[in-house]
Amino acid sequence: MSGKLRPHILIGSKRKGRVIVLPTFDQVEIDGNMTLDGDMKLNGSVTIATDIQLNGNQTIFGDLQVNGSETIDGNLQVNNNETIFGNLQLNGSETIFGNLQVNGNQTIDQNFQVNGNQMVVGSLQINQSVRSLGSVQAAAQLLVANLPSLPAGIPASQQVRYYNPGIANQPGLVLKGTNGMNYILFVDASGAIPALAIQLA
């Protein structure tokens, strides 16, 4: 069963002991805004033409596309792909099993997990932790805002070790050299004193 709903939909949750049964759709297309005070569960795909405001949790077993901005006060789970053409504000946790694309800004107050690829055209702010089972790519800089502390003791003098050839699919931090090539930075702990090491990506 598929349904095309009218613009500006407001659905209440449990009020005064009365339970409002929400409709179930395999696929939903909304031409206007969507406001939902309870939880949202969809077995197929959903397309929102403008903005979505959700005060509960959202679970999408298909694809989610929002042509405006999305605000969720609970948690978000999408089993396929999610595309947001505006901004994404999430006050809970987010789990995406496919790909995530946000063309605006993204703010997440709790945990964030993407099992596929993520692209944010604007800024990404995460107030807690990030977990990526794939790769995280930054077009400019990857910045750690907190100030490191100097450990106690006398440091050992070590040079950076360069391995050529390197190992395919080497884990590490990828940095671009002045020659335009990508290099992988990792810690070589094969000796008595660990040292930084690099190799071509």
N, C-alpha and C positions, 0 to 999 in steps of 0.2 A: 504494500500500500504506500502510495506516495501522496504528498500533500503540498500545496502552495498556499502559504498563510498570508493574511493581510498585513500591511505595515503596522508598526508600533503595537506589538503584542505584549500584554502584561498578564502573567500567570501567577496567582498566589500560591502559597504553600499551605501548611496546616494552620488553620485559624479557628479558635473557639471550639476545639474538639472535632471539627469537621474536616475530613480529608478530601482534598480535591484531587481526583484521578487525572493525571496528565495524559494526553494522547501519545500514542506510539507510532512513529513513522519510520519507514525504511530510508527515506530520503526527504529532506526538507529544503525548500527554497523560500527565503523571505526577502521581499523587495524593499522593506524599510528597516526600522530599528527593532531590536528584540531585547526585552527586559524580562528576566526570570528570577523569582525570589527563592525558588527551591533548587533541586538538583536537575541536571539535564543529562539524559542518556539517549544516545542515538545509535542504532545498529547499522546505519548506512552512512551517507555523506550529508553534509549540511553546507549551504551557501547563504551567507548573510550579506545583503547588498550594501548596508551602511554600517551601523555600530551594533555591538552586542554588550549588554550589561547583565552579568550573572552573579547573583548573590549566594549561590551554593556551589556545588561541584559539577564539573562537566566531564563526561565520558563520551568519546566519539569512537566508534568501532570502524568507521570509514575515514574519509577525508574531511577536513575542515577548511573552509575558505571564508575569510571576512574581508570585505572590500573597504570597510572603514576601520574603526578601532575596536579593541576588545578589552573589557575589564572584568576580571573574575575575582571574587572575594574568597573563593575556596580553592580547590585543587583542580588541575586540568590533566586529563589523559587522552591522548589521541593515538590510536593504534596504527594509523597510516600516516598521511602527510598533513601538514598544517601550513597555510599561507595567510598572512595578515598584511594587508596593503597599508594599514595605518599603524597605530601604536598598540602595544600589548602591555597591559598592567595586570600582574598576577600577584595576589596577596598570599597565595598558598604555594604549593609545589607543582611542578610541571614535569610530565613524562611523555615524550614523543618517541614512538617506536619507528617512525619513518623519518622524513625530512621536515625541517622547519625553516620557513622563510618569513622574515619580518622586514618590511620596507621602511618602517619608521623606527621608533625607539622601543626597547624592551626593558621592563623592570620586573624582577622576580624577588620577592621578599624571603623565600625559603629555598628549597632545593630545586635543582634543575638537571634533568637527564634527557639526552637526545641520543638515540641509538643509530641514527643516520647522520645526515649532514645538516648544519645550521648556517644560515646566512642572515646577518643583520645589517641592513644598509645604514641605519642610524647608529645609536649608541646602545650598549648592553650593560645593564647594571644588575648584579646579583648580590644580595646582601648576605648570603650564606655560602653554600658549597656548589660546585659544578662537577658533574661527572660526565665524561665523554668516552664512549666505547670505540669511537673512531678518531678522527683528527680534528683539531681546532686550529683555524687559520685566521691570522690577523693581517690585514693589508698594510698596516703601518707599524704599530708597537703593541707589545704585550706588557702591561705595566702592573707592577706590584706596588701598592700604595704604602704599605706599612714599612717602617724604618727597621732595618736589620740591626741586631745587637752583635757587638764584637766579642767573640768567645775569650775566655781567660786562657792564659798560656802564651808561649812563644810560637808563632806560626813557622811552619817548615817552608823553605824556599823551593818551589817547583815551577817548571816551565810547562806550557801547554803542549801536549803531544799531538802530532799530526800523523794520521794513519792513511796511507795511500798505497794500494787500494783499501777501501773500507769494506764494510759488511752490508749486504743488501737488506733493506727494511730495518735499519738500525734505529732503535728507539732513542729519543733525545729531543732537545730543543733545536729547531731548524732556524738558522740565521742566514741572511743573504750577505755574501761577500761583496767587496767593492768591484769585483770582476763580474758580478751578476750571477754567480753560481751560488747554489744553496749548500750550506754546510750544517752538519749535525753536531751539536755540542752535547757531550756526555761525560760522566765521571769514570776514569780508568782506575780501578782499585786492584789492579793485578800486582802492584808492588807493595812495598812496606808502607809507603805514604801515598794515599790517593791523589790523583792529579786530574785536571781538566784535560779533555781530549776532543779533537774534532776530526771529521772525515767528510768527504763529499757526500751529498745526499743522493 
